[in-house]
Amino acid sequence: MQEYYLGLDLGGTKILTGLADKNGKILARSRKDTEAKLGEEKIIANMVASIEEVLAKKNLQAEDIIALGIGSPGPLDAKKGIIIENSNLPWKNVPIVEKIEAAVGIKTLLKNDANAAALGEKWFGAGKEVDNMVYITISTGVGGGAIIKQELFSGVNDNACEIGHTVVDPDGPLCGCGNHGCLESFASGTAIARMAQEAAAEGKSKKMLDLADNIVEDVDAAICAQAAYQGDQTAKAIFAEAAFYLGIGLANLVNIFNTEMIILGGGVMKSADLFLDKAIATMRDNALPGPLEIVELREAELGSDIGLMGAIAVAMEDRLIKNG
Amino acid sequence: MQEYYLGLDLGGTKILTGLADKNGKILARSRKDTEAKLGEEKIIANMVASIEEVLAKKNLQAEDIIALGIGSPGPLDAKKGIIIENSNLPWKNVPIVEKIEAAVGIKTLLKNDANAAALGEKWFGAGKEVDNMVYITISTGVGGGAIIKQELFSGVNDNACEIGHTVVDPDGPLCGCGNHGCLESFASGTAIARMAQEAAAEGKSKKMLDLADNIVEDVDAAICAQAAYQGDQTAKAIFAEAAFYLGIGLANLVNIFNTEMIILGGGVMKSADLFLDKAIATMRDNALPGPLEIVELREAELGSDIGLMGAIAVAMEDRLIKNG
């Protein structure tokens, strides 16, 4: 009998669901709007509709599916299957696993999105050949997930590897978490946008302002990148600043996890040529020789499928470890 | 038949060897000078003499011993049994496991001292009741060892958990490793001594200078502590500075390891009342709520036996995990 798995990537604006065979090959997909503003019941109904649509596409029933994996922004309690909070979804303490299992009758597993992405890159992406890796996403925020001896390192209550909220300079900028100088406050899309808006407001970059039709609040990381590609020195300096702190964060990871591979993903990596070389050079300057000599840095391979492939890897994790 | 284990704590000035039963109870001890200056062969001869002395005390032979654990400062390659380098011992790339096994005929295992101490506190000290913990030693340097699901997390080549060399402020002081702003450069005995000497040289603390007979180079962390206990404001401020950065380092550990317990040991902890409260407050300010709510901070319990008990735990690790 064919083995089928489902993955569901729960985002603030869209729900992506995929059906995969036992090798992680996607056989069918569905995409629905999250409709977050319509509240908890509607979001869950949209998730269920997405799952049902993907099953219908291959004429499958719930009993044909071994497991469903959900990747969601956190914080969440993966073991209890509860999403504790979510800045993009208007809910608190939602027992999502229980609700989805009740609605569709498929065994359901939950992980935070960065951990799911780490599993995705481990089993289907850049980390296929290694047993130990750390995945870092550089996106709106900075998140991470570590694989140790093939297994996801979740920590005691699913909060491990919050690399974005390690402090790399206590005198640094205010972070969304309320502290100062977290890695995320220097090297995320949000941080780059903040620096770019400040520079634009201070009249330091006509180019960025111009690209944003002179609306300072519309200057974001993408505009900063575009300006940098067009030679704007201020924009380039902003990426250099982010790169430096990213390099410090990477060195700290090297010294703590002593891992085989660090994989970098997330939206900001689309402009990797603006900052990655400097980040790597800073990492090499700051990491200890012992752990540095065995670590390899790679870009994520799953691209826009990372959320979906991560969720599928969550569904398959037990099987993958056994056969890995 | 009784099960016996040996532990050997290899230090720059002394070699401590202990014989333990299967419960980790020390039955006999030996102490020898390392005589580091006399070179590799002499150091190894002293280790062997120490082992033989402890066996003789209980009238035991090599074949009565299940395993010998060695704890040594690193960097080292535990799997290969090689001490790569050691700032206190005049050797490089010494295949210590092979040499000791050849000399005494006992199965030998090697770990770096901080990792060994982590195992010691896990199995015989403050961490007995938990499966996940991080041990931090605040001593000449700052070192660490993490236990994940009862097992020592060694990393790919025995360099995991080098928390002392994670950067907490890139503009910080020069560290022994060559970088700036490592945790060790703010919150070790060496860092406290450096700050105290600077203050004494600038005439900011007559008390510290007085305690050092006006020899600036003799001002060390112990003198700084003594001055602080006697009310010297400069000395107190130095401990407060170290405490702040220690707290940042602890918060980063909490956010990365999401562990049940952090255990603090090492010589500087003898003056814990000068800095621990502030370090804990800073940790609480900077860690995320999720991992913070489940972590407990404890002082190490093994005191001056930590090196020896750590080495014994190294010898016993396989047995302890099986029976733990």
Contacts between the chains, C-beta under 8 A, distances in Angstrom:
chain1	res1	chain2	res2	distance
A	74	B	290	8.0
A	75	B	288	7.9
A	75	B	290	4.9
A	84	B	290	7.6
A	132	B	155	7.7
A	132	B	156	5.6
A	148	B	148	7.1
A	148	B	153	6.9
A	153	B	148	6.9
A	154	B	258	7.5
A	155	B	132	7.7
A	155	B	257	6.5
A	155	B	258	2.5
A	155	B	259	6.9
A	155	B	291	6.6
A	156	B	132	5.5
A	156	B	258	5.4
A	156	B	259	6.2
A	156	B	260	5.4
A	156	B	291	7.7
A	156	B	294	5.5
A	157	B	258	6.5
A	157	B	290	6.3
A	157	B	291	7.1
A	157	B	293	8.0
A	157	B	294	5.4
A	158	B	258	7.4
A	158	B	290	7.7
A	159	B	255	7.4
A	159	B	258	4.2
A	159	B	288	6.5
A	159	B	290	4.2
A	159	B	291	4.0
A	160	B	256	6.8
A	160	B	257	6.4
A	160	B	258	4.1
A	160	B	291	7.7
A	161	B	256	6.1
A	161	B	258	7.8
A	162	B	255	4.2
A	162	B	256	6.7
A	162	B	258	7.6
A	162	B	288	5.8
A	162	B	291	7.0
A	163	B	255	7.7
A	163	B	256	6.6
A	165	B	255	5.1
A	165	B	288	5.5
A	166	B	166	7.9
A	166	B	251	7.7
A	166	B	252	4.1
A	166	B	255	5.5
A	166	B	256	6.3
A	167	B	168	6.4
A	167	B	248	5.0
A	167	B	251	6.5
A	167	B	252	6.1
A	167	B	286	5.7
A	168	B	167	6.4
A	168	B	168	7.0
A	168	B	169	7.7
A	168	B	170	7.2
A	169	B	168	7.7
A	169	B	169	5.3
A	169	B	170	6.4
A	169	B	171	7.4
A	170	B	168	7.2
A	170	B	169	6.4
A	170	B	244	7.5
A	170	B	245	7.9
A	170	B	248	5.8
A	171	B	169	7.4
A	177	B	288	6.4
A	179	B	285	7.2
A	179	B	286	5.2
A	244	B	170	7.5
A	245	B	170	7.9
A	248	B	167	5.0
A	248	B	170	5.8
A	251	B	166	7.7
A	251	B	167	6.4
A	252	B	166	4.1
A	252	B	167	6.1
A	252	B	252	7.6
A	255	B	159	7.4
A	255	B	162	4.2
A	255	B	163	7.7
A	255	B	165	5.1
A	255	B	166	5.5
A	256	B	160	6.8
A	256	B	161	6.0
A	256	B	162	6.7
A	256	B	163	6.6
A	256	B	166	6.3
A	256	B	256	6.2
A	257	B	155	6.5
A	257	B	160	6.4
A	258	B	154	7.5
A	258	B	155	2.5
A	258	B	156	5.4
A	258	B	157	6.5
A	258	B	158	7.4
A	258	B	159	4.2
A	258	B	160	4.0
A	258	B	161	7.8
A	258	B	162	7.6
A	259	B	155	6.9
A	259	B	156	6.2
A	260	B	156	5.3
A	285	B	179	7.2
A	286	B	167	5.7
A	286	B	179	5.2
A	288	B	75	7.9
A	288	B	159	6.5
A	288	B	162	5.8
A	288	B	165	5.5
A	288	B	177	6.5
A	290	B	74	7.9
A	290	B	75	4.9
A	290	B	84	7.7
A	290	B	157	6.3
A	290	B	158	7.7
A	290	B	159	4.2
A	291	B	155	6.6
A	291	B	156	7.7
A	291	B	157	7.0
A	291	B	159	4.0
A	291	B	160	7.7
A	291	B	162	7.0
A	293	B	157	8.0
A	294	B	156	5.5
A	294	B	157	5.4
